[in-house]
């Protein structure tokens, strides 16, 4: 696969996702960093998005619930280079009925080279990074070139 560089702007598009047992931890994190998050474009799966909107008053684009396809919606946004970062507080101790969807989402985040936070510590590192509010270049698969070479 060939790669190309794209620009991640200073105003990030950030997906916020949490399993049931982790939703309150994500709410607390968003409340603490409300000022830092509010200038950015925020997306969340259904239930998490409703909870975050009610408890933080952040403006969030709500997708459908994760188990009903919200994880795939976020995955699609990643492949279209419409997301710059994924904050996914997942519960490693609880079996999830949509576990294959979760793995697919994390795989897409790795393929399309976006930063991912899977817990509080990694989320702290990302939001406090010097790149959080700055534009930067990242390398992504050059899918157009891939298709052109197969014609």
N, C-alpha and C positions, 0 to 999 in steps of 0.2 A: 504494500500500500504506500502511496505517496502522500505527503503531508503538505499543508500550506499554513501560513500564519494568518490569524484573524485578530481583530481588535476586540478586547473586552473593555467596554467604556467605563468611565468613572462611575456612572449610574448603572449599577448592576441589576440583573434580573436574577432573583434568588428564589429557589423552591424550598418550602418549609413543609416537612413531613414528619409524622411521629406515630409510632404504634400506640395502642391504647394506654399501656402502662407508662408511656413516656410523654404523653401529651402535656401534663402539668409541668414537667421539667422544661419542655419547649416553651410553654406559656411564660414561665418565670424568666427564661433566657431572653425572650422577646420583650418582656416588660423592662428588664434591666437595660437592654440595648435599643429601646424604642427610638431614641433620637438618632442613633446610627443607622437603623433600619428604614426609618420613614422616608428618606429621599429616594430609596431604591424601589424597583418594581418587584413586588412580592407575589408569589404563587403558592397555593397550598392545596392539598387534597381536601375533599369535602368536609368531613367532621373536624379535622384539625383546623381548617380555614375558618369555619364558623366559630369555633372555640377561641381562636386567636383574635378574630375580629371583635368578639364580645368582650374579651378580657384585656385587650391591648389597645383597641381603637385604631389599629394600623389598617391601612387600605390594602386589601389582599384580593387578588383574583382567585376565586374559588373554583376548583375543578371538581370532578365527582369523587366519591369516596374511593380510597385505595383499593380495597377488595373488589370494587365494581368497575375498576379500570382507570382510576386516577393515577396510579403508578405508571401505566402505559401512556397517559396523557403527558405526564412529566417527561417520560422517556422520549416521546415525540418532540417535545420542545427542545430537549437536549440535542437530538439529531438534526434539528433545524437551526442549531446555533442560536436559539432564543433564550437559553439559560446560561448564566455565568457561574452559578454556584448552587450546590445542593446541601441543605442542612436536613439530615434525616436521622432523627433520634429513634433508633430501632432498638427493640427489646431482644437481646441475645439469649435471654433465659426462657422465653415464651415461644412455643411453636405457633407459627402463623399459617393460616389456611392459604394465604396467597404468597407463600415463601418463594416460589419460582418467579413471581412478578418482582419481588423485592430484589432478588439476585440479578434479574434482567436489568432492572433500573440501575443498580450499582455497576453492572458491567458496562452499560451505555455511558455512564459518567466517566468511567475509566477510558473507554474507547475515544470519547470526544473530549477528553483531557480537561474536565472541569473539577475544581476543588470540591471535595466532599467532606462534610463533618458528620460522623456517625454517633458522636457522644458530646457531652458538655465540654470536655477538654479540647477536642479538635475544633468545636464551634468557637471556643474562646480564642484559639490560635488564629482562625480564619478572620473573625471580625476585628481582631486587633492587629492584623497584618498591615504593613505599610501599603500594600496593594489594594486593600479593601475599597478605598475611596478614590483610587487612581486608575487610569487607563493602563492596560498592559496587553502585550501580544501573547497569544498562545497558539500552539501547534495543534491542528485538527486534521483528520483524514480529508484528502482532496478527492471527494467522491465524484465530482465532475470529470476530473482527469481519469479516474478509474473507469468511468463509463465510456469516455472517449476512446480509451485504449482497447475497449472490447468491441468497438464497432467495426 
